[in-house]
Each structure stands twice: as C-alpha cells, then as structure tokens.
C-alpha cells in the first residue's frame, strides 16, 4: 500500500573523504529544499532533527595537539548554510564544527512533484508524478472527483470540475506510478492517499483532471473560429468577457493563443452569461491567464458589454459579413506545463549523493545521502476580485 517514504532520513555529507552527519545548527527548510532537489526527491516537506545514532565522541584532550586533532577528525560534524530557497547545492557553504552535534542531527522528509500536462492550462491535463527524477502517470482504476480534488488543491487550482479517464488528455509515457488511488478528498497531497504501486494498467488508462481555475477561450457567433464574441471557460462554466478594458493588447493575446494571428476589429455584444471576466494585458503574454485579470468585478464591468474580436487569421481578408474572417491558419501555442513540489517523497533507495566543493581537497565531488531509512505504510481509509499573481490565477 502506498505511500512508502524512501526520500527521508538523516542527512550526511561526504567531506574530506569521509561521510559525516549534519548538525542541527542552521538546519532549516531552505537547506532541506536544496538537499531534496539535489537528490531528485522533489521539495522538502519538513526539516527536523533526530537523535544521533553513533556513539558519543571521546573526551577531548587539551594536553596535546595530537589528541585534539584526532578527536576532531573522528567526531566533528558539519553544518550547512544556504542563502535562500532557490539556492543550489554548489551555492551552499559546508563547514566543519569543532565539537560534536550534542545528539541532534539534521533530518528531512522530501516531497514528490505532481503536474498536469496535455491540457490547455496548468490546471487541466493528464496527472503525472515524479519519482527520483522520473515522471510517470496514474492509472484511472477507481479514479474519481475525490482523487482529482486532491490534485487541484495541491496545485492551487481550486476544486475539481472533472476527473477524465481513459487517456482523455492523450497517452503518457514512462512508468505508471500509482493505481487504485482512493482519496477521501481532504488529503494535502496525492501521495497521501491510499493506492497500489503494483498495477495491471496501460497508458490507455491514464487519469486526468480538470480544475476550477482552468481557463480556456473560444470565439462564438462567427462563421469560423477566429471571429465572434469571447467566451471564457472558468470554474466549470462558460462566461463572457467585459469590454471595459478590451483593447488591442488583450485582443492580440487572445488571437495569437487561438492561432488566429493578430486582432483586426473590436466587437461588442450584450452579455449572455452570468459570469464575467476582465483582462488587462501588455500584449506579449502567452495567454489571457498571464495577464492581470478579475472575475465578477462589478466596478470594472459596470455598464460594459461583452467583448468580441475579429482576428486576421494570419491570412485574413475582409468579408461583407461583419464576423467573417477568411483563410485563417490555426497554429495554437503549445499548452503550458506547471509543476507543484510541496508534498512527500520519491521512491528510490537512499544511496544518492550530493556533490560538495572542497577547495583544499583533490577528492572527487560527491553528494549527501540519507541514513536511517523510514518506511511508512498508510492504512486504507474507508464573486472574487483577484489581482495578478505569479501564476496569473485567481484564488
């Protein structure tokens, strides 16, 4: 039964030819994130300390320099200092302490990564998990909205709207990491849910997710897909777009996302949907979700009409029909791939090593490792106003 936690334990660093434990001094989540990423274990879930398993150091002798050096070489431990969350292992400073760790050693539990790919945004697509640097899929046996809800919450994509099965977002590649997933819906991460590691699935059974924060767009009412009023799919329903800030920048972003070239004419219509979105773009965004946007903002949409556009379709020529764009050539941009790291662990033995730089030593650069393997077995268990955010999504 899933999950098993191989990417956790006490951290050791290969320093001057010997493996040495890392002390609790300066041990924090920043350093833990660096260690987990370097070992292909995703991000760190928690950074803790654990009792030292090795015997206590022999008492130091101040009578001779030789005795002090001997004690230091045998028993002195290390601490790691990394400047920030985005540091790499090579940017961290590894120092040797003059004394032992007083029984407290650095301990970490690392996370896996999850992503949705093959859909129209970061919040829609085929579910994939990363284990030890290898991405794989999830089988759709027993896959339902409760399982999809956990994925959406983990990715900060709202709630689950759909839980497509049978490779709805095309077949994946690589291993199938999970089967028979059975989430209650309140788990923090997909790998917190009971599941089977052994499976009898093929990639034709890859599971998918559509989350409420997924957005996609279409032009309706025209004679082709490059002209009409704008409809935005958001929170599981189609909405109109307010034309109060609907200018060439916004129209160009949408036309290019649709594969319809540049915008040609602005159109306005009566609102036909209850939901209304508003976008403010600079013109070089990949999609409207990368712009500043709001949902059901009565101030921005006050007395507005529903936005529309005629795109030039790359080879557009005017027609007598006001919504007709002839000769368009559809070349949509590839969908984005977004990854979430918070969570649990990867599934390889704790034998990977972190490379550290020792300027005074000609020894080859090797990485830390984890000791004290911990195995856990989970029992079966029965209108917004959103400013632009780094992901371009609303809460």
DAGIRA-V475843 format. One record per helix or strand. SS is the DSSP state (hx for helix, st for strand). FROM is the first residue (numbers start at 1). TO is the last residue. If there is no record, write none. Layout:
# DAGIRA-V475843
SS,FROM,TO  SS,FROM,TO
This chain:
# DAGIRA-V475843
st,2,2  st,8,15  st,18,23  hx,29,38  st,44,51  hx,65,75  st,78,81  hx,89,91  st,93,96  st,104,110  st,113,118  st,124,131  st,134,139  hx,145,154  st,160,162  st,176,182  hx,190,192  st,194,196  hx,203,205  st,206,206  st,208,211  st,216,221  st,227,234  st,237,242  hx,248,257  st,263,269  st,276,280  hx,288,290  st,292,295  st,306,311  st,338,340  st,369,371
